[in-house]
Structure formats: C-alpha cells, structure tokens
Amino acid sequence: MRDTLAIILAGGVGSRLNILVKHRAKPAVPFGGIYRIIDFALSNVMNSDLTRVAVLTQYKPLSLMSHIGDGSAWDLSGRTREVKILPPRTGEEDSDWYKGTADAVRQNLDFMESRPSSQILILSGDHVYYMDYKDMVSHHRAIGAKVTVAMMTVPWEQTSQFGIGILDSQGRIVDWEEKPKKAKSNLASMGIYVFDTDYLVNSLKRTTETDFGHHILPKAMKDGELFGYVFRGYWRDVGTIQAFWDAHMDLLDPSSGLDPQTWGIVTNLEAGSMPCDWPPAHVVPGAVIRNSAVSAGCKVRGKVINSVLSPGVSVESDALIKDSIIMHRCSIAKGCIIKKVIADKDVRFGPGATIGGSEPEKPNTDFPSHLNTGITLIGKWAEIPPGAVVGGNCIIYPKISAQDWKNKRLRGGSTFKK
C-alpha cells in the first residue's frame, strides 16, 4: 500500500448536527465515549498499512488539528510516514475556500504530485465504520478500473441522502444518480473512492466542476471507467442528530456489528488529557449501570441505563440517565432525570431537573428536520437550573447559564438561546 496516497475530506460544516458543530468541525465531534468521529477513518488508514495521508480541513479546524497532532497516535509519524493537514490556502493567487469535494482535492494537486503514487484513496472523515482498504485497492487493480466507488445497500427510505448506482454483471456502474428523489436502486455510495492517480489528476485539471458525486463520477461512468466495490460490513453516516444517536445505541447492541475495540480503532488520548489524568470509573455501592458504556474518570452514584458516558462525567445519587449520550465532564446532580438526551461537554444539570423523556410533542420549531423523534440536544457549557423541566425535541444552546432562565420550563420542540 506504499504506492497509495490517502486523502481524508474533513472540511464540511456538518450543519445537520446542529449545535454539536457550533464550536468544532464535524469530524472532531466526540463519539462513543473516548473517540472522535475522524478516528475511524484514521484508524482504518493505519490498519490498512497506508503510510501517507492528507487531511483536508476547512470549517473550524482547530480542535481537529489539535486532535490529529503529528499523527503518531495512528503510527503516521516518521521518516516514511506522514499525516499532513491541508486547509484552504486563502489569499493565494487562484485559491479560495473549498467549494466542494472535487474542488478541495483539486486545490491540493501540488501535494499529490509531490508524492508519487499509483492510486489515490479518497475518504470521508465523518463516517463510523471499519474497512480494510487493502481489499478495495486490490479489487480496483484486479479489474483494471480507473475509478472504484465503495457501495452498500441502504434502506429505500434513505436513498435520497446518497449517490445511488446500478452495477452490471462485471461490476461496472452503468447508472448513477446523486441524491435522487425517487431512486432506481438502493445501492449507495459510501463516499470512499479509489482513483488511478493519472486519471484523477487529468479529470480535475480539465474541468472546474466542484463535486465528485455530481460531476466527476458521472463523467467517469460515461467514459466506462466507473466501477463499484460492494461492502457488507457496518457503516453509518453520522451526519444527522438521529443517526448520531442511533450509532451510539448500536454501540450498546452486541448484535449491531459496531465494535471499535475489536476493529482496532485508536484515538489521540494525549490531546484529550487522558493517559494519566483520568482514574478508573468509580461506581459506588447501590449505583445501577445497565447496558451502558462508562468511561474512565466517571463517578456514578445513581442509575445509568442504555447510555454512553464520556470521561469525567459525574452522576449523583437518585439521578437517572437513560437512552442518552453524555459527553466529557458533565455533572448530573442529585435527583435529575435525563432521558433521550445528547449533552455536549461540560454541561451542568442542577438538582431535580427533568430533561426529555416525554413523548415527542412536536418537532423542534426552528429545526424540524433535525429533531423530531424526541431527542433533546444540549450545547457545551450550558447550565440547567435546579428543578427545570425540559421536553423532547428541544435545543439548549451552548453557554446558557442558570441566570438566563426566566422560568424553569421549556416546552417540547423549543429552542433556548441568548
């Protein structure tokens, strides 16, 4: 795999994750307790024996850049190994913010050409999955393809979210639709591509079109050079609040196939101040933990059921957390009831607060397509006052203080921001 260069696209806004991406890039969003979303792509690169990777960043990249560091967590640091972070080179002649996936790669053709390779492997930095890229690259070479797209079947109701293809008996893609309203197939692109380097470079140089799915892949199909690689493992695009919550529930379901430890997913623990700073989780006598993932540094005195707790979370006595995702250093005071909640880092829940858990009254008024199944979303550094009652499908923005609450009730579907 030394003659394959990997490029991870990690610059998208990820707006459907709402306030989870208000202060960070989508690939930097915490996942599964100790990980970040980009850890899956980087670990797959490491486990596939790839030694050179570029990460193309754009939107609020600082936490992502800090997390990646020099790449040593993924064995990507050394004389023959590297991870390069490539933001848009704004201000330079003929350069601008990345306008799309193909444009982002085009703006970094000089990087690609300075590192000779036979194939370019293009990945998304915001998916949760395990794949051995060696198998896909070997398949690409064996069939003599110029472009190969990783594909998998998805539920028909989700086809409008993906590029959709139809394969002939040789695996050639003979029909392609990007996010169709009414799909002819449910075989979807995973946003993972293998290109012969010369073909990719020439394709990008002879056009100014900006997107792989809308522009580059349809042209390759017309050339007869576009093939599919059918993948049958676990894969999920966690680009929506519902998908993000669903993936965490998969993490707690042994039959789902999502298993970061078995997959060999690693993270940069040093960037998260974890190697020595967090003691083992402490569960006091009388506490209850059922079907949950509890990270180091957590202190549990209450009940945690079917939930994921990141490092440093404290759960006081008589508190209940159920069907929820609670990120780093959140504190849940005595008597709190928290159901179907995603809480970002450093949220403070006052004594006796009741958050979520009611039947969805109505979708969120401001973001009905983001929150409509009862999940309540709480931003970083928010404070929930003692005795507050918050319904389902609510959003509480980051940095809301206890003093900002004029009363202590937030009806289902509401958004609370300064």
C-alpha positions as CSV (number, residue, x, y, z in Angstrom):
1,M,0.0,0.0,0.0
2,R,3.0,2.3,-0.1
3,D,2.1,3.4,-3.6
4,T,-1.4,4.5,-2.5
5,L,-1.9,8.0,-1.1
6,A,-4.9,8.6,1.2
7,I,-6.9,11.9,1.3
8,I,-9.4,12.4,4.1
9,L,-12.1,15.1,3.4
10,A,-12.7,16.7,6.7
11,G,-13.8,20.2,5.9
12,G,-17.6,20.1,5.7
13,V,-19.8,22.2,8.1
14,G,-22.0,19.3,9.1
15,S,-24.9,21.6,9.8
16,R,-27.4,18.8,10.4
17,L,-25.5,18.1,13.7
18,N,-26.7,21.4,14.8
19,I,-25.1,22.9,17.9
20,L,-22.7,19.9,18.2
21,V,-20.7,21.6,15.4
22,K,-21.1,25.2,16.7
23,H,-17.5,25.1,18.1
24,R,-15.8,22.3,16.1
25,A,-15.6,20.6,12.8
26,K,-17.9,17.6,12.3
27,P,-15.1,15.0,12.2
28,A,-13.9,16.3,15.6
29,V,-17.3,15.6,17.3
30,P,-16.8,13.2,20.2
31,F,-18.2,9.7,19.6
32,G,-18.6,6.6,21.8
33,G,-17.1,8.0,25.0
34,I,-13.4,8.3,24.2
35,Y,-13.3,8.7,20.4
36,R,-13.9,11.4,17.8
37,I,-15.6,10.6,14.5
38,I,-12.4,11.0,12.4
39,D,-10.7,8.3,14.5
40,F,-12.5,5.7,12.4
41,A,-11.0,6.9,9.1
42,L,-7.6,7.4,10.6
43,S,-7.6,4.0,12.3
44,N,-8.7,2.3,9.1
45,V,-5.8,4.0,7.3
46,M,-3.4,2.7,9.9
47,N,-4.9,-0.8,10.0
48,S,-4.7,-0.9,6.2
49,D,-1.0,-0.3,6.2
50,L,-1.2,3.1,4.5
51,T,1.6,5.4,5.5
52,R,0.8,8.7,3.8
53,V,-2.4,10.7,4.4
54,A,-3.6,14.2,3.9
55,V,-6.5,15.6,5.9
56,L,-8.3,18.4,4.1
57,T,-9.8,20.8,6.7
58,Q,-11.8,24.0,6.4
59,Y,-14.6,24.7,8.9
60,K,-13.5,25.5,12.5
61,P,-10.5,23.2,12.3
62,L,-8.6,24.0,15.5
63,S,-9.9,21.1,17.7
64,L,-9.5,18.7,14.8
65,M,-5.9,19.8,14.1
66,S,-5.1,19.5,17.8
67,H,-6.5,16.1,18.0
68,I,-4.6,14.8,15.0
69,G,-1.3,16.4,16.1
70,D,1.6,14.8,14.3
71,G,-0.3,11.6,13.6
72,S,1.8,9.5,16.0
73,A,-1.3,8.1,17.7
74,W,-2.1,6.3,14.4
75,D,1.6,5.4,13.6
76,L,1.7,8.1,10.9
77,S,4.8,9.9,12.1
78,G,8.3,9.1,11.0
79,R,10.7,9.2,8.1
80,T,8.5,7.3,5.7
81,R,5.1,8.1,7.4
82,E,3.2,11.3,7.5
83,V,-0.2,13.0,8.0
84,K,-0.5,16.4,6.5
85,I,-3.3,18.8,7.4
86,L,-4.2,20.9,4.4
87,P,-6.6,23.9,4.9
88,P,-7.6,26.1,2.0
89,R,-4.8,28.4,1.0
90,T,-7.0,31.6,1.0
91,G,-5.2,34.7,-0.1
92,E,-3.0,32.9,-2.5
93,E,-3.4,33.5,-6.2
94,D,-6.1,31.3,-7.8
95,S,-7.1,29.9,-4.4
96,D,-10.2,30.1,-2.4
97,W,-12.3,28.2,0.2
98,Y,-13.1,24.7,-0.8
99,K,-16.2,24.8,-2.9
100,G,-16.8,21.0,-2.9
101,T,-15.2,17.6,-2.6
102,A,-13.5,17.7,-6.0
103,D,-12.5,21.3,-5.7
104,A,-10.8,20.5,-2.3
105,V,-8.7,17.8,-3.9
106,R,-8.0,20.0,-7.0
107,Q,-6.6,22.8,-4.8
108,N,-4.1,20.3,-3.4
109,L,-2.9,18.7,-6.7
110,D,0.6,20.0,-5.9
111,F,0.6,17.9,-2.7
112,M,-0.5,14.8,-4.7
113,E,2.1,15.4,-7.4
114,S,4.9,15.8,-4.9
115,R,4.2,12.4,-3.5
116,P,4.1,10.0,-6.5
117,S,1.5,7.2,-6.2
118,S,-0.3,4.8,-8.4
119,Q,-3.7,5.2,-6.6
120,I,-5.4,7.9,-4.7
121,L,-7.8,6.7,-1.9
122,I,-10.3,9.4,-1.1
123,L,-12.2,9.1,2.2
124,S,-14.8,11.0,4.2
125,G,-13.8,12.0,7.8
126,D,-17.3,11.8,9.2
127,H,-18.4,8.1,9.0
128,V,-18.3,5.4,11.6
129,Y,-17.2,2.0,10.1
130,Y,-14.3,-0.5,9.7
131,M,-12.8,-1.3,6.4
132,D,-9.6,-2.9,5.2
133,Y,-8.8,-0.6,2.3
134,K,-6.2,-3.1,1.0
135,D,-9.1,-5.3,-0.2
136,M,-10.8,-2.4,-2.1
137,V,-7.5,-1.3,-3.7
138,S,-6.7,-4.8,-4.7
139,H,-10.1,-5.2,-6.2
140,H,-9.6,-1.9,-8.1
141,R,-6.3,-3.1,-9.5
142,A,-7.6,-6.6,-10.4
143,I,-10.5,-5.3,-12.5
144,G,-8.4,-2.7,-14.2
145,A,-10.7,0.2,-13.1
146,K,-9.8,3.9,-13.3
147,V,-12.3,4.7,-10.6
148,T,-13.9,2.5,-7.9
149,V,-16.6,3.5,-5.5
150,A,-17.3,1.7,-2.3
151,M,-21.1,0.9,-2.1
152,M,-23.6,-0.8,0.1
153,T,-27.3,-1.3,0.3
154,V,-29.3,1.1,2.4
155,P,-33.0,1.3,3.3
156,W,-35.0,2.6,0.4
157,E,-36.3,5.5,2.5
158,Q,-32.7,6.7,2.9
159,T,-31.7,6.7,-0.8
160,S,-32.3,10.4,-1.2
161,Q,-29.4,11.1,1.0
162,F,-26.8,9.3,-1.1
163,G,-25.3,8.8,-4.6
164,I,-27.1,5.8,-6.0
165,G,-25.7,3.4,-8.6
166,I,-26.6,0.3,-10.7
167,L,-23.9,-2.3,-11.5
168,D,-23.7,-4.6,-14.5
169,S,-22.5,-8.2,-14.2
170,Q,-18.9,-7.1,-14.4
171,G,-19.3,-4.6,-11.5
172,R,-19.3,-1.5,-13.8
173,I,-21.6,1.3,-12.7
174,V,-24.0,1.8,-15.6
175,D,-26.4,4.2,-14.0
176,W,-25.7,7.0,-11.4
177,E,-28.0,9.4,-9.6
178,E,-26.8,11.8,-6.9
179,K,-29.4,12.1,-4.1
180,P,-32.4,11.2,-6.2
181,K,-35.9,11.9,-5.1
182,K,-37.1,8.6,-6.4
183,A,-34.2,6.1,-6.7
184,K,-33.9,3.2,-9.1
185,S,-31.7,1.3,-6.8
186,N,-30.8,1.2,-3.1
187,L,-27.1,0.6,-3.7
188,A,-25.5,3.7,-2.2
189,S,-22.1,5.3,-2.4
190,M,-20.2,5.4,0.9
191,G,-18.1,8.4,-0.1
192,I,-15.0,6.2,-0.5
193,Y,-13.2,6.3,-3.8
194,V,-10.1,4.7,-5.4
195,F,-8.8,6.6,-8.4
196,D,-5.8,5.8,-10.6
197,T,-3.7,8.9,-9.9
198,D,-3.2,9.9,-13.6
199,Y,-6.9,9.6,-14.3
200,L,-7.8,11.7,-11.2
201,V,-5.3,14.4,-11.9
202,N,-6.3,14.7,-15.6
203,S,-10.0,14.7,-14.6
204,L,-9.5,17.6,-12.2
205,K,-7.3,19.6,-14.5
206,R,-9.7,19.5,-17.5
207,T,-12.7,20.8,-15.6
208,T,-13.6,23.3,-12.9
209,E,-16.6,21.4,-11.6
210,T,-16.5,21.1,-7.9
211,D,-18.1,17.8,-6.6
212,F,-17.3,14.1,-7.1
213,G,-20.8,12.8,-6.8
214,H,-22.4,15.4,-9.0
215,H,-19.7,15.9,-11.6
216,I,-16.6,13.7,-11.6
217,L,-18.2,10.3,-11.1
218,P,-20.9,10.7,-13.8
219,K,-18.2,11.7,-16.3
220,A,-16.2,8.6,-15.3
221,M,-19.3,6.5,-15.9
222,K,-19.8,7.9,-19.4
223,D,-16.2,7.0,-20.0
224,G,-16.9,3.4,-19.0
225,E,-14.3,3.7,-16.2
226,L,-16.5,3.7,-13.1
227,F,-16.8,0.5,-11.0
228,G,-18.4,-0.4,-7.7
229,Y,-17.0,-2.3,-4.8
230,V,-19.8,-3.8,-2.7
231,F,-19.2,-3.6,1.1
232,R,-21.1,-5.7,3.6
233,G,-19.8,-4.6,7.0
234,Y,-21.0,-2.0,9.4
235,W,-21.1,1.6,8.2
236,R,-23.0,4.6,9.2
237,D,-23.0,8.2,8.1
238,V,-23.5,10.0,11.5
239,G,-24.2,13.4,9.8
240,T,-27.6,13.9,11.5
241,I,-28.7,14.0,15.1
242,Q,-30.8,10.9,14.7
243,A,-28.0,8.9,13.0
244,F,-25.6,10.1,15.7
245,W,-27.9,8.9,18.4
246,D,-28.7,5.6,16.6
247,A,-25.0,4.8,16.2
248,H,-24.5,5.2,19.9
249,M,-27.4,2.8,20.5
250,D,-25.7,0.4,18.1
251,L,-22.6,0.7,20.2
252,L,-24.6,-0.7,23.1
253,D,-26.1,-3.5,21.0
254,P,-23.8,-6.5,20.7
255,S,-25.6,-7.7,17.5
256,S,-25.2,-4.4,15.6
257,G,-21.7,-5.1,14.4
258,L,-20.3,-1.8,15.7
259,D,-17.3,-2.7,17.8
260,P,-14.5,-0.1,17.9
261,Q,-12.2,-2.1,20.2
262,T,-12.3,-5.3,18.0
263,W,-11.8,-3.1,14.9
264,G,-8.6,-1.6,16.4
265,I,-9.9,2.0,16.5
266,V,-7.5,4.2,18.3
267,T,-7.6,7.9,19.4
268,N,-5.2,10.5,20.5
269,L,-5.6,10.2,24.2
270,E,-2.9,12.8,24.9
271,A,-5.0,15.5,23.1
272,G,-7.9,14.6,25.4
273,S,-5.7,14.7,28.6
274,M,-6.5,11.1,29.3
275,P,-3.4,8.8,29.7
276,C,-2.8,9.6,33.4
277,D,-5.3,12.3,34.2
278,W,-8.4,10.2,34.5
279,P,-8.6,7.5,37.2
280,P,-10.7,4.4,36.6
281,A,-14.5,4.9,36.7
282,H,-15.8,4.8,40.3
283,V,-19.2,3.1,40.9
284,V,-20.4,3.4,44.5
285,P,-22.4,0.7,46.2
286,G,-26.0,1.0,45.4
287,A,-25.4,2.6,42.0
288,V,-27.0,0.9,38.9
289,I,-25.4,0.6,35.5
290,R,-27.2,-1.5,32.8
291,N,-26.2,-1.9,29.2
292,S,-24.1,1.2,29.2
293,A,-20.6,2.4,28.3
294,V,-18.9,4.3,31.1
295,S,-15.5,5.9,30.5
296,A,-12.6,6.5,32.8
297,G,-13.0,9.3,35.3
298,C,-16.7,8.9,35.7
299,K,-18.3,8.8,39.2
300,V,-21.7,7.0,39.3
301,R,-23.9,7.1,42.4
302,G,-27.2,7.0,40.6
303,K,-28.7,4.9,37.7
304,V,-27.3,4.8,34.1
305,I,-29.3,2.7,31.7
306,N,-28.6,2.2,28.0
307,S,-26.4,5.3,27.8
308,V,-22.8,6.3,26.8
309,L,-20.8,8.4,29.3
310,S,-17.6,10.1,28.2
311,P,-14.7,10.7,30.6
312,G,-15.2,12.7,33.8
313,V,-19.0,12.5,34.0
314,S,-20.4,12.6,37.5
315,V,-23.9,11.1,38.3
316,E,-25.1,11.8,41.8
317,S,-27.5,9.7,43.9
318,D,-31.1,9.4,42.9
319,A,-30.3,10.6,39.4
320,L,-31.3,8.6,36.3
321,I,-29.7,8.7,32.9
322,K,-31.5,6.6,30.2
323,D,-31.0,6.3,26.4
324,S,-28.6,9.2,26.4
325,I,-25.2,10.4,25.3
326,I,-23.4,12.4,27.9
327,M,-20.0,13.9,26.9
328,H,-16.9,14.9,28.9
329,R,-17.1,16.4,32.4
330,C,-20.9,16.8,32.5
331,S,-22.3,16.8,36.1
332,I,-25.7,15.4,36.9
333,A,-26.9,16.5,40.3
334,K,-29.0,14.6,42.8
335,G,-32.5,13.7,41.6
336,C,-32.1,14.5,37.9
337,I,-34.0,12.6,35.4
338,I,-32.4,12.6,31.9
339,K,-33.9,10.6,29.1
340,K,-33.1,10.6,25.4
341,V,-30.6,13.5,25.7
342,I,-27.4,14.3,23.9
343,A,-25.4,16.6,26.1
344,D,-22.1,18.2,24.8
345,K,-19.1,18.7,27.1
346,D,-19.2,20.5,30.5
347,V,-23.0,20.7,30.9
348,R,-24.2,21.2,34.5
349,F,-27.6,19.7,35.4
350,G,-29.0,21.2,38.6
351,P,-30.7,19.1,41.3
352,G,-34.1,17.7,40.4
353,A,-34.0,18.7,36.8
354,T,-36.1,16.6,34.4
355,I,-34.8,16.7,30.8
356,G,-36.5,14.8,27.9
357,G,-38.3,11.6,28.3
358,S,-41.7,12.7,27.2
359,E,-43.4,11.6,24.0
360,P,-42.4,13.8,21.1
361,E,-45.0,16.6,21.3
362,K,-43.9,18.2,18.0
363,P,-40.7,18.6,16.0
364,N,-38.3,21.4,17.1
365,T,-39.8,24.7,15.9
366,D,-36.5,26.1,14.5
367,F,-35.0,22.8,13.2
368,P,-37.9,20.4,12.5
369,S,-35.8,18.2,10.2
370,H,-33.0,17.9,12.8
371,L,-35.1,17.0,15.9
372,N,-38.4,15.2,15.5
373,T,-38.1,11.9,17.4
374,G,-37.9,13.2,21.0
375,I,-34.1,13.7,21.3
376,T,-33.2,16.8,23.3
377,L,-29.8,18.5,22.5
378,I,-27.8,20.5,25.0
379,G,-24.8,22.5,24.0
380,K,-21.3,22.9,25.6
381,W,-21.0,24.7,28.9
382,A,-24.8,25.0,29.3
383,E,-26.3,25.1,32.8
384,I,-29.7,23.6,33.6
385,P,-31.1,25.2,36.8
386,P,-32.4,23.1,39.8
387,G,-35.9,21.8,39.2
388,A,-36.0,22.7,35.5
389,V,-38.4,20.7,33.2
390,V,-37.4,20.4,29.5
391,G,-39.4,18.5,27.0
392,G,-38.4,16.4,24.0
393,N,-37.1,17.8,20.7
394,C,-35.6,20.8,22.5
395,I,-32.3,22.6,21.8
396,I,-30.4,24.4,24.5
397,Y,-27.6,26.5,23.1
398,P,-24.0,26.5,24.4
399,K,-23.1,28.8,27.3
400,I,-26.7,29.2,28.5
401,S,-26.2,30.0,32.2
402,A,-28.6,29.3,35.1
403,Q,-29.3,33.0,35.3
404,D,-30.5,33.1,31.6
405,W,-33.6,31.0,32.5
406,K,-36.6,33.3,33.1
407,N,-38.6,30.3,34.2
408,K,-37.7,26.7,34.6
409,R,-40.0,25.1,31.9
410,L,-39.1,24.5,28.3
411,R,-41.9,23.0,26.2
412,G,-41.2,20.2,23.8
413,G,-40.0,21.5,20.4
414,S,-38.5,24.7,21.9
415,T,-35.1,26.3,21.2
416,F,-33.4,28.2,24.0
417,K,-30.6,30.6,23.1
418,K,-29.4,34.0,24.2
